[in-house]
């Protein structure tokens, strides 16, 4: 099974993390959440927001291409790069991944509390 390396993020994963045996066919977001990395996911993994935006630093090409809906949402994400994905839509394939969680996210529900 592939490995996911999560780069350090000051709030979500300050020390970074390595997840060995990431199950193929599972979204990056689900794997992070299942391993106690509390990435934001305001739409509950339904591809309706950008809060779970990540940058796939290594292994990007091993995943299926983003759908048109995902691409449209990514256009609204903070810190968009050519290696950006919504982690709820980025499905682990057979290669190891290195994931960076951007410093900021656009989460209107959280901002309005």
Secondary structure, DSSP 8 states (H G I E B T S, - for coil): -EEEEE--BTTTBTT-EEEEEE-TTSBHHHHHHHTT-----TTSSSSS-STTEEEEEESGGGS----HHHHHHHTTSTT--TTEEETTT-B--SS-EEEEE-S----HHHHT-
